[in-house]
Amino acid sequence: MAPDSKRPESSATTTAGRRAPPARGGPVSGALYRVLVRLTRLQKQLVLLATDLALIPLSLLLALVIDNSESGLRLLVERPAELWGMVALMVSFGAFFSHLLDLHRIQLKAYEQQAVLRTVVFALLVGFSLGLIGPMLFPHMLPTSTAVIFTMCFTIASVTLRFTLRNVLIDVYRRGSNRKRVLIYGAGQTGVQLANALRTDDALEPVAFVDDNPTLQRLMVAGLPVLAPARLEEVIRERGIDRVVLAMPSISRPKQAQLARKLTAAGAEVRTLPSFATLVGDGALKDRIQPVDPGAYLGRKGLERDMGEQSRLYRGKTILISGAGGSIGSELCRQVLACGPKRLVLFEISELALYKVERELAELASAKVRLVPVLGSVTDAGLVARALAEHKVDIVLHAAAYKHVPMVEDNPLSGLMNNVFGTRVLAEAAREAGVSHFVLVSTDKAVRPTNVMGASKRLAELIVQDLASRSQTTRFAMVRFGNVLGSSGSVIPLFTEQIGRGGPVTVTHREVTRYFMTVGEAARLVLIAGSFTEGGDVFVLDMGQPIPIMKLARDMIEAAGYTVRDEANPDGDIEIQVTGLRPGEKMHEELLIGAQMLGTHHPKILRALEGRLSELEMATALKALRGAIDAGDPAAAREAVRRWVDGYTPYEEAEAAGADAV
């Protein structure tokens, strides 16, 4: 057999640093392997049938010799032709009984207790045929004892031959095929069952067990040695292990993940195996993260799903949604569809996101709703104006924005260009096109911001407020969100991923808090606010008390069935690590700049009364900011933002002053 490219015949180590095991086999086993793999299923069945039938004359000859009766030996010498005729008849019976019992269909590698019983029944039936046919053809010449001895010999020969062929076949496959060498971590019931299952596997070869139990170490379990985990890396290297299977379903998934990382570092592929009872449905997969219901972590009653009369605003209208492929934008699309619009214009800068949302909405939309995908940026004034005019847009829901705080902090000019001037382009174009309603999706980070993203959203609010004061036809409104659970970049997907890897779960600060709402609540708030607006309104949702992020992390770990590992519980499953606030992050977010709020027709939606810039001030602020962006000067851009955004304090200054923001 040609040497395995992964495990060369020489004693040199492989590229992964592992010593290759000695090569086995040779030209003969390689030739046999090639012959066997070329045989069809029918050919293999015929070979098995032929071997069974060939044992019949051999067993009869052996029985006559063992019985040593005078009549039997005389029959063998004086009437061989008639004797062979009887053998041919017995072979015919044997072929019939073999077919009846499906004996030739039993795979050799699956030849176990039940197959042995069938072989015994087969031998008894053939022996019974001899006891029936012999006296009829050769009265007084073939004693009953010969039939009994034949049955015993035939039974032993049939079973022995099957087991011999089985072992030879397995050995040939092992030598001729490229089997992966497997180390089983855990010599308990699951590990033993796995080892027994792999004995006849064509692709995997169990090599040894590793177990933490000192009473099992240095013993042989299921024919394999049990080794200590202290020598794990050495064993992987010296025995050329390709894969380690963690057969320890009783330990938690995080601990399995931690062990898997250690084994992967040693150069082996790692797989985990639940209990066999679990695999067939008799057990529960306790070590599995269940789907998370984001609303379970709100700590308050959610915003009801039914929009009631507010849905009439969108019925039969053409609605443009910017950022349609994002978390908020796509949910807005789904909820607007439920209101029965005439046309839905999907405005999105990401081709992939636009493709996905259009494909999803095409399955949800009725035949009466037309979907119009528009690929481009809201900063493209020509494209925006054409989209509004060509499709006669009635309502604009502006959700397009760069929203990830650290990313915008590192790219301030891009963030300000998109969030500020993109809003200006779209809002002014909406007013010029005679759009009836324009709703800006904003954020709680716009309130006394300490980061560029929050400052850019506050400037976007000021632009909308300015246009609202001068618009006769378009009603402008803003909706201010807290953090949206489950959206891209939010903590729940991050925590879920970290828990799935076995931890640690990372929290920026032990005392940090955030307001949360579900993506469904966020979309409903936008749609309802659009129907409430009188012009220039800032709407917020009554979000109850802010939620400590540390508590959220602990709740998610426990909801997944694990325990938190800390000083009080050093044997817990998953650790929570505090990483420190990132640049631009606050300790606590706010929803309102001032204290004045008014109620609306909805008990959970409030209208904030906040100051605004004059038309001249707004023009001056945008001119200074545009000049800094065109010059590629982040410092000048930040300085322009500091001047015109009330309460904006760059993170570095807030940190130096020891303010509450840090």
N, C-alpha and C positions, 0 to 999 in steps of 0.2 A: 504494500500500500504506500502511496506517495505520502511523504511527511505532511502533516497538517501545518498550514502556513501560520496559524496562530500559535502552535506549539511545536517548534522545530525539534528534530531528533537530537541535536547537540544539546549539551548541558548549559549553553549560554542562556542568559536571561532574555526575556522578550522586551519589546520597546516599553512596556509598562513597568518594567523592573521586576517582573515575576519570573521565576525559574520554571522552564517548561517541564512537564512530566515526561517520563520516558516514553518514547513512541512505541506503539504496540502493533502487532499484525505484520503481514508481509505480502508477497505476491499471491500466495494461495488464498489467504483470507480476502484480499482485494478482489481477486477473480470471482470467488464465491459471492461476494457482496454484489458485484456487477451483474452476475447471473440472476441472483435473487430479486434485485430491484427491477429487472426487465420482465420477470414473470407476471402474467396477468392473474387476476383473481381466480378465474376458471382454471388456469394451469396449476395454480397452487392447490386448489381443491382436488384436482385429478391426481396430483402427486400424493396427497394425503390418503386419498381413497385407495390408490394402488399399493401404498405401503401397508395399509390395513389388510387388504385382500391377500397380499403376498405372505402375510404371517399365517394364514390359514393352513396351507400345505406344510409349512415349516413346523407349526405347532402340532399337526397331526403326526408328522414323522417323529417328532420328539416324544409324543405320547406313546406311539407304538414301541419305541425303544425303551422308554421308562417302564411301560406296563410289562414288557418282556414275556407276553403270553405266546404260547406255541401257535395258536390259530392266527393271532395278529401278525406274527413274523412270517408265517406261511403265506398269508394274504399279500404281504409286501413283496415276497419273492415270486410266488406262483401266479398272481393275478394283478400285475401292476397296471395294466390298461384299464381294467374295471375300477381299480382303486382311484386312478387319476380321473376317471369319469365321475366318481362320487365327489372327488375334490372340486371338480369344475362345477358340480351342482351346488356344493357348499359355498363356493365363491359367489355364485349367482345369488344364493340366499344372503350371503354377507353383504353384497352390493345393495340388495333390497333393504336389509335392516339398517345399513349405514345411511341410506337415503331417508328412511323412515325417521331415524333419530337425528337427522341433520348433523351427523358426526363430522363429516368432511368440511362443514361450514364453520366449525369452531376454530378461531384463530389460535395458532400455537402459542403466541405470547399471552393469550388469555386462558390458557389451559390450566384450570384450577379444580377445586373440589367438585363443582357441579359437572364439569366436563369429564372428570374421572368416573363419576357415577354413571354417566351415559355410556362410557366405554365399557364398564362392567356389564351393564344391561346388554350392550351389543355383543359382548363375548358370550354371555349366557344364552342369548338367542341363537348364535351360531353353534354353540355347544349342544343346545337342545335339538337343532336340525341334524347334527351328527348322530345324536342318540336316537332320532326318529328314522333317519334314512339308512344308517348302517345296518341295523338288524333286518330291514326290509330287503336290502341288496345282498347282504352277506350273512344269512342266518347261521348262527352258531360259530361264526368266524371272527366277529368284532364284538368283544365283550363290552358290557356297560362300563367297566372300569376304565377302558380306553377313552370313552366319551367324557368321563369325569376328569381324567388327567388332561385330556385335550382342552377342556374348558378352563382349567386352572392355568395351563401353560399359555393359552391364547390370551387370557385376561392379563396375566403378568407381562407378557410380551407386548401387548397393545399399549398398556399404560406406560411401561418402561420406555418403549420406543417414542411415544409422544413426548414424554418429559425429556428424553435425550435430544430429540429433534428441537424441542423448545429451547433448551440450553445452548445447543449449537447455533441455532438461528440468532438468538440474542447476542451470543459472542461474536458472530460474524457481523451483525449489524453494528455492534459496538466498535469493532476493529475497522470496519469499512466506512462508517459514516463519521461526519465531523460533529461529534456530540459535545455540548457545552458541559464543563465540569462544575457541579453545583455543591456548595457548602450549605448545609441546613442549620440555621441558628435556632436552636430549641429542640431538645430531644424528648419533648412530651408527646402526648397523643397525636396532636396535629402533625408534628415533625415525623413521627414514625409512619403515620398514614401517608404522608407525602413521599417518604423514602420508598415505601412499598409500591406506591403508584408509579414512581420513576424507574423502577427496576427494569421494566419492559419498554420504556420510552425510547424512541429513536433519536431524539434530539438532545436529551438531558441525561447526565450521568451523576448520580449522587456519590459524593466522595467521602464525606465525613459529617459528623454533627459537631456543633459548638454549643455548650450549655453552661449557664452560671451555677448550676447545682453541683457542688463538689462531690456528692455521692455518686453522680453519674460519670464524672470525668475518669478517663482511662478504662472505661468499660466498653463493651461492644453492644450496641443497641440496633436491632434490625439489620445485623450484619455489618454495621459501620462503626468506626471508633468515635468516641465522644471526647472532644478536646476542650481545653480550657480557653476562655476568651482572652486571657492574657497573651496568648501566642497567636492571636487572630491574624495580625498583619504578616507574621512569619509563615503561617499556614497558607494564606492566600498566595504568597509569593512562591513558596517551595512546592506547593501542590498544583500550581497553575490554575487556580480557581477563576472561572469566568463569571460566575454569578453566585450571590449569597441570597438565600431565601429566608426571610424572617418568619418563622413558623411559631409565633408567640401571640395568638389572638387575645390572650388575657391581659397583656399590658396595653396601656393607652396609646393612641395614635401619635401624640406628640413625642413620647419616649421612643416609639418606633422610628419616627422621623429623625430624632437626634442620633440614634444608632445608625440609621441609614446614611446620614451625612458622614459619620466617622468611617463607615465601611467604603463608601464611595471614594473618600480621600485615600484609602488603601489600594485603590485601583480595581475594585470589583463592581460589577453591576449589581444593584440591590433591588429585590422585589419583596413585597409583603404578602402574607397569605392569611386570610381569616380562617376560622374553624371550618371543618368540612360540614358540620351541621348548619352553620350559617350559609354556606354556599348553596345548599339544597333547600333553604328556606325554613329550617327548623329552629334557627336562632335569630337573634336580633343583632344587627350591626351597630353596636353601641359606640364604636370608635369611628363614627362618621359625622361630619359636620352637617347638620340639617339645614335646609333652606331657611334663610333668615327673613322674618317678617319685619321690615324696618319700622312699621307703626308700633311694634311692641315696645320700642325704646323711647317713645315720645314723652311718656309721663303725663299725658293729658288726653282729653277726648279729641279725636281727629275732626277735620273739616268734612262735613257730610258730602257724599258723592253726588247727590242730586242737585243740579244747578237751578232747577225750577224755572221761573219765568225769565231768568237771565239768559237762557239759551236762545231766546227769540232774537236777540241782537245779531246772532251769527247765522240764523236760518236763511237759506237762499242767497247768501252774500258771497262775495269773493274776498278771501282772506289771504294775506301774505304773511308768512311766518319766517323770520330770519333766524339763522342758526337752526334750521329745521332738523338737522341730523344729530344735534346734541341731546343731552339727557332731558333738559327742560323742553327744548324745541320739539323733539319727537313726541313727548307726552302731550304737548299742546296740540300737535297734529291729530293725535288719536281722539282727544276730547272734543276738538272742533268738529271732527267727522261725525261724532255722535249728535251734534247739533243740527246736522243737515245742511251744510253750506252748498253753494252752487259750484264754487271753484276753490281749490286750495293751491296756492303758489308756494312751493318749497324753495326757499332761498338758502343756499349753503355753499361755503367755500371749499369743503372737503368732498372730492368726487366719491370716495368710498362711502362716506357717511350719507351722502345724497342718494347714492344707489341703494343702500340698505333701507333707508326710510321710505323711499318710493316703492320699493318691492314689498315692504311690509304693508304699507297703506293701500296698495293696489288690491291686496287680499281682503282688507277691511272695508274699503269704500264701496258704496253702492254704485250702480251704473249711472246714476244721475249726477254724481260728483266727478268733476274733472280734476285730475292731478297735473300740475305744471311744475316740473323741476327746473330750477334756474341755478346754474353753477357759476359762482363768482363771489366777490367780496362786496360788503356794504360800503366800502370806501370808494368803489367805482361808481361815480355819480351818473355817468351815461347809462350804464347797465341798470342801475336802480330806477332811473327815470323811465327807461323803456319798459321795464317789467311792470311798473305801476300803471303806465298809460296803456300798453297793449292789452293787459288783462283786466283793466277797469277795476282796480282793487278798491274795496270798500273799507277794509279794516287792516291795520298793520300791527302785528305782535312781534316786537323786536327783542329776540332772545340771543342774538349773535354777540359774542364777547369772548375775549381772552380772560379766563376767570381764575386760573391757578396762581395763587399769591407768589410763591417762590419763583415761578417761571417768569411772571411779569416783572418781578423785582429785578431779575437778571437781564430782562429785555425791556426796559422802560419805554423806549421810543416806539417799539412795535406795539406794546400794550396801549399806550396813549393814542397812537394813530388809529388803531382799530376801535377801541372802546369809546373814545371821545369823538373823533372826526367821522367814524363810521356812523355813530348815532346822529351827528349833525347832518350828514349827507342824506340818510334815510328819512329823518324827521322833516327836513326842509322839502325834500322831494314829495313826501306824503302830503304836506300842506299845499304845495303847488298843484298836485294832482287832485285835490279836493277829497282826499280820504276822510271818512267820517270820524274814525277813531284810531288813535295811535297809542299803544301801551308799551312802555319801556320796562323790561325786566331788570331790576337793580338788586342790590345786596346790602346786608347789614354792615358790611365792611366799608360802605360809603359814609358811615356815621363816624366823624372824628377819626379819619383813617390814619393808620401808621404804615401803610404800604401803597405802592403806586397803583396796584389794581383797584383798591378801594377808592383812592383819590380820582382815578379815571372814571369810575362809575358815578362818583359825586358830581364830577364835571358834566357827565352825560345827563344826570338829573337836572342840573342847572340849565343846560341847553334846552331840554324839553320844557322846563318851567318858563324859560324866556319865550320860546315859540308859542306856548299856550297863552301867554299874556297878549300876544299880537295876532292870534288866529281867530278868524271869524267863522270858519267852517269846520276845521278839524278839532276834535276834543282830544287833548293830550293828557295822559296819566302815567304814573310810575308805580310799580309794585316792588316793595322791598322785601327780600327773602332773608331768612336765616339760612343755615346749612341744609342742603337737600339730601336726605338719606338715600343712599344707593346710587347717586349720580356719580359720574366719572370723577375720580380724585377725592371722593368723600371717604370718611373713615370706615364705614361698614364694609365696603369691598376690600379695603386695605387690611382691616382686622381679620376678615374672613380668610384672606390669602395667607396672612401670617399664622393664624391658628392652624390652617391646613398644612403648613410646613413644620408645625411643631413649635412655633414661637421663635424668638420672643415677639410679643406684641409691643409696639413702640408708641409711647405717648410723649408729647412735647413737654408737658409740665404737670405736676401732680394736682395743681389747683385750677388748671385751665377749664373753662366752661364754654358751651356753645348752645345757641338756639337751633332746634331741628324741626324740619317739616318733611313730609313725604313728597315724592315727585308728583304724585297725584294731587296733593293739596296745593303745591306750587302752581300747577297748571290751572286748577279750578280758581285759585285766587286771581290769576291773571285775567281769566275770562269773566269772572264776576266783577272785578274792578273795572273792566272795560265798559260794563253796562252801568256802573255807578258814577263814572267820572263826569264832572261838570267843567273840567279844564284846569290842568296844572296840579292835580291832586297827587299826593303820595299815600298809597295804601299799604298797610301792614296787617299781618295776621296776628291775632292774640295768641301767642305761642306759649303762654304759661311761664314757668320758671326755666332758666337755662339749665342744661344737663351737664354735669361734670364728666369730662372725657374719660377720666380714670374709672368712674363707675360704669360707663358704657363698655369699656374694655373688659372689666371684670364680669359684667353681665353677659357679654357675648361668649367669653371663655366658658362660663358655667352653663350657658344655654346649649353649648356644643357638647356638654357632658364631661368637661374637664374641670380641674381645680387649678387655682392660681398658685404658682410657686413663689413664695416670699419668705421673709424671716420667720413668720409665724407658722408657715407650712413648707418647710424645705423639701419635702417629698412630693410637692404638687407637680402638675403636668406642664404648665406653661407660665413663663416668667413675663412680667410687665416691666419694660425698660423705659426710663425717662431719658429722652434725647436732648431736651432743651428746645426752647422756642426758636423757630426759623426766622430769618430776617423778614420783618414786616408783619409778623403775627402778633395778635393781641392776646392778653390773658383772658379777657372777657369782651364779648361783642355787645353792641347796642343796636337797637332798632330805630331809635328816635334821636334827632338832633336837639329838639326842644321838648318841652313838657306838655304842649298843647295837643290834644287829640279830640276828634269828633267821632261820633258814632255813624254808622251807615244803616242801610236797610237790613244788613246781615249782622247778627249779634257778635260774630267772631272776627269781623273785618272792620278795621279802624282807619280813619282818615287823619293824617298828621298835618299840622299847620307849621310850615317851615319857611324861613326867609329865602330870598332869591336875589340874583344879581340883576342890575338894570341892563337895558339893551346895550348901552355904551360900555359898561363894565364887562359884559359878556363878550362883546366884540374885541375889546382890548385883551382879555385873557386868552381868547382863541388865537389872536394875532401873535402874541408873545410865545404861546405854546407851539404854533405852527413854525415860527421862525427857528425855535430850538430844535424841532424835529428835522426840519430841512437842513439845518447845520450839523446834524448828527451830534448834538451836545446834550447828553443826559443830565449833566449838572444844571444847565440852564432850564431844561424842561422841568426838573424837580423844583427849581426856584420859582418858575411860573406857577406851578401847581400850588406851592406853599402860599403864594400871595393871594390866590383867588379861592382856594378851598378852605373853608372855615374849619379849624381844628386839625388840619393836616400837620402831623409831626413825623418827619422821617424816623425810621426805626432806630437808626444810630443815635439820634438826639434823644429820643425817648429812653433808650437804654442807658445813655450817659447820665440823664437826669434822674434815673431811678423811678420813672413814672410807672403807673399801674399797667401800662401797656406791656411791660416786661416783668 
